[in-house]
Amino acid sequence: MPTTTALPASPVSPPPSLPDARGRFGRFGGAFVPEILQPVLADVREAWEAAKADPEFQAEYRRLLRDYVGRPTPLTRCDRLTERLGGATIYAKREDLCHTGAHKINNAIGQVLLARRMGKERIIAETGAGQHGVATATACALFGIECVVYMGSEDIERQNLNVKRMRLLGAEVRPATSGSQTLKDATNEAFRDWVSNPTTTYYIIGSAIGPHPYPAMVRDLHRVIGEETRAQLKEQTGSETPDAVVACVGGGSNAIGIFAPYVGDADVRLVGVEASGEGLDGRHAATLSKGEPAVFHGTMTYLLQDADGQVEIAHSISAGLDYPGVGPEHAYLKDAGRVEYRTATDAEALDAVRLLSETEGIIPALETAHAIAVLESLAREIGAGGTLVFNCSGRGDKDMATISAHLFDDDSARLGASAAQPTEAG
């Protein structure tokens, strides 16, 4: 009979050695925020350290991951994809099968539990693709807490399904109308709200970004992804360690979650994939490839900047990857040479959506598709007999309007033109 992998003993322990006491990952990280938020962040740090050591908190979190989120998520061997691409055997870690359709719920549930523990009356969040907003609205509905989600006006248009989901769950969705009207601007608005309401409000940051303790806290809440992967690989292959682990990187939460339990395994290649949009010489969101160190949204990290040091507008076909910064731990891992960071264009991501859909019957999110886009080259580098895991971080329901506009509408136009051509009688 098939076996069922249990949840790891504790999804948020043991903590890695970084960050240090100041929240630094080498030269990156820290907490660069207005003075009014310093005591608020100190309270969050103190509450999080206490929660990690509290068996009751841990037990409730693990119960919710199992009974509400639906963990452990499967590790699916992708036989037809492997055959199509050649080379290493490919496995998908199925975070798309979490409740709400993406990995974001792991973090949202944990932080809402923490906010409730701290006695906060109101939750705010930022969202790009909408999955973190949906996950936060879901967790707030579960516990009956007021929820406000900031979202860029452009993202509201292209992720309208998720906006409707958030509103149905009882959240207020507030548009960010400045700048590029995307994730960066939604984050700016959320920080402004937090500064105005520091005592009653808890800010759930949705990725491994922001001031200390958020990058490490988000990592620790998502490391269950990698811990499960190790146990499931052991069951299926006899070894906990694959040849490589791949994940898309915007802010970087899904990637750091699956990478964290493997960082100490020097023989496991870790590969993050950024969005190169229309190309690295055009509009893109390849922060680690093209950015420079700077302070952004409360942390020292890599940032896309123009010649005058101003924040550049990031672009990606995926609303969750068009962020000009990146989590400070990713910045550290890049400089340390522990993680390889590659890029995939909009066109390559769309091709990857079609590839996984046709070979495995899994429609991935456009964010996830960036990781899928590098599988062919990586699988061939590793070779037959090797093992390759990619984090299937979200499902593509939310992106169907964008996918359809680029794939099906073009197909329909070609089919229509073909049908209009005269045919030879026969």
C-alpha positions in Angstrom: 0.0 0.0 0.0 1.2 3.6 -0.6 2.6 5.3 2.4 1.7 8.8 3.6 4.5 11.2 4.7 3.9 12.7 8.1 4.6 16.4 8.7 8.2 17.0 10.1 8.4 17.1 13.8 8.5 20.9 13.8 8.1 23.0 10.7 9.9 26.0 12.2 12.9 24.4 13.9 15.8 23.9 14.1 16.7 27.5 13.0 19.6 28.0 10.6 22.6 29.9 11.9 21.7 33.0 10.0 20.6 35.7 10.4 22.6 36.9 13.3 21.1 38.8 16.3 20.8 42.0 14.2 18.9 40.2 11.5 21.9 40.2 9.1 22.8 37.7 6.4 26.4 38.7 6.0 26.1 42.3 4.7 22.4 42.0 3.9 19.3 42.2 6.0 18.8 44.3 9.1 15.9 46.6 10.0 15.9 50.0 8.4 12.6 51.5 9.4 11.2 54.7 10.8 11.7 55.2 14.6 8.0 54.7 15.3 8.3 51.1 14.0 11.4 50.1 15.9 9.5 49.1 19.1 6.8 47.4 17.0 9.4 45.3 15.3 11.0 44.5 18.6 7.6 43.2 19.8 7.3 41.0 16.7 10.8 39.6 17.2 10.1 38.9 20.9 6.7 37.3 20.2 8.1 35.1 17.3 11.0 33.8 19.5 8.5 32.9 22.2 6.1 31.3 19.7 8.9 29.1 18.2 9.7 27.8 21.7 6.0 27.3 22.7 4.8 23.7 22.2 1.2 24.8 22.2 1.8 27.3 19.4 3.8 24.7 17.4 1.0 22.1 17.9 -1.7 24.4 16.7 0.3 25.5 13.7 1.1 21.9 12.7 -2.6 20.9 13.2 -3.7 23.7 10.9 -1.1 22.8 8.3 -2.5 19.2 8.3 -6.2 19.7 8.7 -6.8 23.1 7.0 -3.9 23.7 4.6 -3.8 20.0 3.4 -0.2 19.2 4.2 1.9 17.3 3.5 1.6 18.2 -0.2 2.5 15.4 -2.7 5.8 15.0 -4.4 4.8 13.9 -7.9 7.2 12.1 -10.3 6.7 13.7 -13.7 7.3 10.8 -16.1 6.0 12.3 -19.3 7.9 15.6 -18.7 11.0 13.6 -18.0 10.6 11.7 -21.2 10.0 14.8 -23.2 13.0 16.7 -21.9 15.5 13.9 -21.5 18.1 13.6 -18.8 17.4 13.6 -15.0 14.1 12.3 -13.5 12.0 15.3 -12.6 9.8 15.6 -9.5 7.3 18.4 -8.7 6.7 19.5 -5.1 3.0 20.2 -5.3 2.4 23.5 -3.4 -0.3 24.2 -6.0 -2.4 21.6 -4.0 -2.4 23.7 -0.8 -5.7 25.2 0.3 -6.0 28.5 -1.7 -3.7 27.2 -4.5 -0.2 28.2 -3.5 2.5 28.0 -0.9 1.5 31.4 0.6 -1.0 29.9 3.0 1.9 28.3 5.1 3.1 31.8 6.0 -0.3 33.4 6.4 -1.6 30.9 8.8 1.6 31.1 11.0 1.6 34.9 11.1 -2.1 35.2 11.8 -1.5 32.9 14.7 1.3 35.1 15.9 -0.8 38.3 15.5 -3.6 36.7 17.5 -1.0 35.8 20.2 0.1 39.4 20.3 -3.5 40.7 20.7 -3.6 42.5 17.4 -7.1 43.6 16.2 -6.3 44.2 12.5 -4.2 42.6 9.8 -2.8 44.3 6.7 -0.9 42.7 3.8 0.4 43.5 0.4 0.0 41.3 -2.7 1.1 41.1 -6.3 -0.3 38.0 -7.9 -3.0 37.9 -5.3 -2.1 34.6 -3.8 -0.7 36.1 -0.6 -3.7 38.4 -0.3 -6.1 35.4 -0.7 -4.1 33.4 1.8 -4.1 36.2 4.4 -7.8 36.9 3.8 -8.5 33.2 4.3 -6.6 33.0 7.5 -8.3 36.2 8.8 -11.7 34.7 8.0 -10.8 31.5 9.8 -10.0 33.5 13.0 -12.5 36.4 12.6 -9.9 39.2 12.3 -10.3 42.4 10.2 -8.2 42.3 7.0 -7.0 45.0 4.6 -5.0 44.0 1.5 -3.1 46.5 -0.6 -2.7 45.6 -4.3 -1.4 47.6 -7.3 -4.1 48.9 -9.6 -2.5 47.1 -12.6 -2.4 43.8 -10.6 -6.0 44.3 -9.7 -6.8 44.3 -13.4 -4.8 41.3 -14.3 -5.6 39.2 -11.2 -9.2 40.1 -10.9 -10.3 36.6 -9.9 -8.1 36.8 -6.8 -9.5 40.2 -6.0 -13.0 38.7 -6.0 -11.9 35.9 -3.8 -10.4 38.3 -1.3 -13.6 40.3 -1.1 -15.7 37.2 -0.8 -13.6 36.2 2.2 -14.4 39.5 3.8 -11.2 41.4 3.2 -11.0 45.0 2.0 -8.8 45.4 -1.1 -7.2 48.8 -1.4 -5.6 49.8 -4.7 -2.1 51.3 -4.9 -2.3 53.9 -7.7 1.3 55.4 -7.6 4.4 54.4 -9.5 4.1 51.2 -11.5 0.9 50.3 -9.7 2.2 46.8 -8.9 3.7 44.9 -5.9 6.4 47.5 -5.0 3.7 50.2 -4.7 1.3 48.0 -2.8 4.2 47.3 -0.3 4.8 51.1 0.0 1.1 51.6 0.9 1.1 48.8 3.4 4.2 50.3 5.2 2.4 53.7 5.3 -0.6 52.1 6.9 1.6 50.3 9.5 3.4 53.5 10.4 -0.1 55.1 11.0 -1.5 52.3 13.1 1.5 50.6 14.8 -0.2 49.5 18.0 -3.4 47.9 16.7 -2.2 46.5 13.4 -0.1 43.6 12.4 1.6 43.6 9.0 1.9 40.1 7.4 4.6 40.5 4.8 4.1 37.9 2.1 7.6 37.1 1.0 11.0 36.6 2.6 11.6 40.4 2.4 11.3 43.4 4.7 13.0 44.3 8.0 14.2 41.7 10.6 12.6 39.4 11.7 10.4 38.9 8.6 12.9 37.3 6.2 13.8 34.6 8.7 10.3 34.2 10.0 8.8 33.7 6.5 11.7 31.2 5.7 11.0 29.2 8.8 7.3 29.1 8.2 7.9 27.8 4.6 10.8 25.4 5.4 8.2 22.7 5.8 8.2 22.5 2.0 11.8 21.4 1.9 11.5 19.2 5.0 8.6 17.3 3.4 10.6 17.0 0.1 13.5 15.3 1.9 11.2 12.8 3.6 9.2 12.1 0.4 12.3 11.7 -1.7 13.6 9.2 0.9 10.4 7.2 0.5 10.4 7.3 -3.3 14.1 7.1 -4.2 15.9 5.9 -1.1 17.8 9.2 -0.8 16.7 12.5 0.8 19.0 14.5 -1.5 18.4 15.1 -5.2 21.0 16.4 -7.6 19.2 19.8 -7.9 16.3 21.8 -6.5 14.7 24.5 -8.6 12.3 27.3 -7.7 11.2 30.7 -9.1 12.4 33.8 -7.2 10.6 37.2 -6.9 10.8 38.2 -3.3 11.8 34.6 -2.8 9.6 32.8 -0.2 8.8 29.6 -2.1 12.4 29.2 -3.1 13.9 29.9 0.4 11.3 27.4 1.9 12.4 24.5 -0.3 16.1 25.5 -0.3 16.5 26.0 3.5 16.8 22.3 4.5 19.3 21.7 1.6 21.6 24.7 2.1 24.0 22.5 4.2 24.1 19.8 1.6 27.0 20.9 -0.7 26.3 18.2 -3.2 22.7 19.5 -3.9 22.6 22.2 -6.6 20.1 25.0 -5.6 18.8 27.0 -8.6 16.6 30.1 -8.4 15.0 31.5 -11.5 14.2 35.2 -11.8 12.0 36.9 -14.4 13.9 38.4 -17.3 10.7 39.7 -18.8 11.3 41.0 -22.3 15.0 40.4 -21.9 17.8 41.6 -19.7 18.4 44.5 -22.0 14.8 45.5 -21.9 12.1 45.5 -19.2 12.7 42.8 -16.6 12.6 41.8 -12.9 16.0 40.1 -12.7 17.1 41.7 -9.5 20.0 39.4 -8.6 21.3 39.4 -12.1 21.2 43.2 -12.8 20.7 44.9 -9.4 23.0 46.5 -6.9 23.0 46.5 -3.1 20.7 49.1 -1.5 18.3 49.5 1.4 14.7 48.8 0.2 11.5 48.2 2.2 13.4 48.0 5.5 16.3 45.7 4.5 19.7 45.8 2.8 19.5 43.7 -0.4 19.9 43.7 -4.2 17.7 46.3 -5.9 17.1 47.3 -9.5 18.2 51.0 -9.8 18.7 53.5 -12.5 21.9 55.6 -13.0 20.7 58.1 -10.4 20.0 55.4 -7.8 16.3 55.6 -8.2 14.2 52.4 -8.0 13.6 51.0 -11.5 10.1 49.7 -12.5 10.3 45.9 -12.7 8.4 43.9 -15.3 7.3 40.4 -15.6 4.3 38.7 -17.2 3.8 37.1 -13.7 2.4 39.6 -11.2 4.2 37.8 -8.3 7.7 38.3 -9.8 7.7 41.9 -10.9 9.3 43.2 -7.7 12.5 45.3 -8.0 14.1 43.8 -4.8 14.6 40.3 -3.4 14.9 38.7 0.0 18.2 39.4 1.8 19.0 35.8 2.3 18.9 35.2 -1.4 21.3 38.2 -1.8 23.6 36.5 0.7 23.3 33.1 -1.0 24.1 34.6 -4.4 27.2 36.3 -3.1 28.3 33.2 -1.2 27.9 31.2 -4.4 25.7 28.6 -2.7 22.7 29.2 -5.1 22.8 29.6 -8.8 20.4 32.3 -10.1 19.2 32.0 -13.7 16.5 33.8 -15.6 13.5 33.1 -17.8 11.7 35.5 -20.2 8.0 36.0 -20.5 7.9 34.0 -23.7 9.9 31.1 -22.0 7.5 31.1 -19.1 4.5 30.9 -21.4 6.1 28.0 -23.3 6.7 26.3 -19.9 3.0 26.6 -18.9 2.0 24.8 -22.1 4.7 22.2 -21.6 3.7 21.2 -18.0 0.0 21.3 -18.9 0.4 19.0 -21.9 2.8 16.5 -20.4 1.5 16.2 -16.8 -2.0 17.7 -16.7 -0.8 20.4 -14.2 -1.5 24.0 -15.1 1.2 26.0 -13.2 1.1 29.6 -12.1 3.1 32.0 -14.4 5.5 32.5 -11.4 6.1 28.7 -11.2 6.5 28.5 -15.0 9.8 30.5 -14.7 11.3 27.6 -12.8 9.9 25.0 -15.3 11.5 27.0 -18.1 15.1 26.0 -17.0 14.3 22.3 -16.4 15.3 21.1 -19.9 18.8 22.5 -19.7 19.3 21.5 -16.1 18.0 18.0 -16.6 20.4 17.4 -19.4 23.3 18.9 -17.4 22.5 16.4 -14.6 21.9 13.5 -17.0 20.1 10.2 -16.9 20.0 8.6 -13.5 20.0 12.0 -11.7 17.1 13.5 -9.7 15.7 17.0 -10.1 13.0 18.6 -8.0 11.1 21.8 -8.8 8.8 23.6 -6.5 5.4 23.8 -8.2 4.6 26.9 -6.1 1.1 27.7 -7.3 -1.6 26.7 -9.8 -2.5 28.7 -12.9 -6.2 29.4 -12.4 -5.5 33.0 -11.5 -3.4 33.5 -14.7 -5.8 32.0 -17.2 -6.8 35.4 -18.7 -3.1 36.3 -19.3 -2.2 32.8 -20.5 -5.3 32.8 -22.9 -4.5 36.2 -24.3 -0.9 35.1 -25.2 -1.5 31.6 -26.3 -5.1 30.8 -27.2 -6.0 34.1 -28.8 -2.9 33.9 -31.1 -3.9 30.3 -31.9 -7.4 31.3 -32.7 -6.2 34.0 -35.0 -3.9 31.6 -36.9 -6.7 29.0 -37.1 -9.1 31.6 -38.4 -6.7 32.7 -41.1 -6.0 29.1 -42.1 -9.7 28.4 -42.3 -10.2 31.4 -44.6 -7.7 30.1 -47.2 -9.3 28.5 -50.3 -8.7 24.8 -50.6 -8.1 22.7 -53.6 -11.1 20.6 -54.6 -10.4 17.1 -54.7 
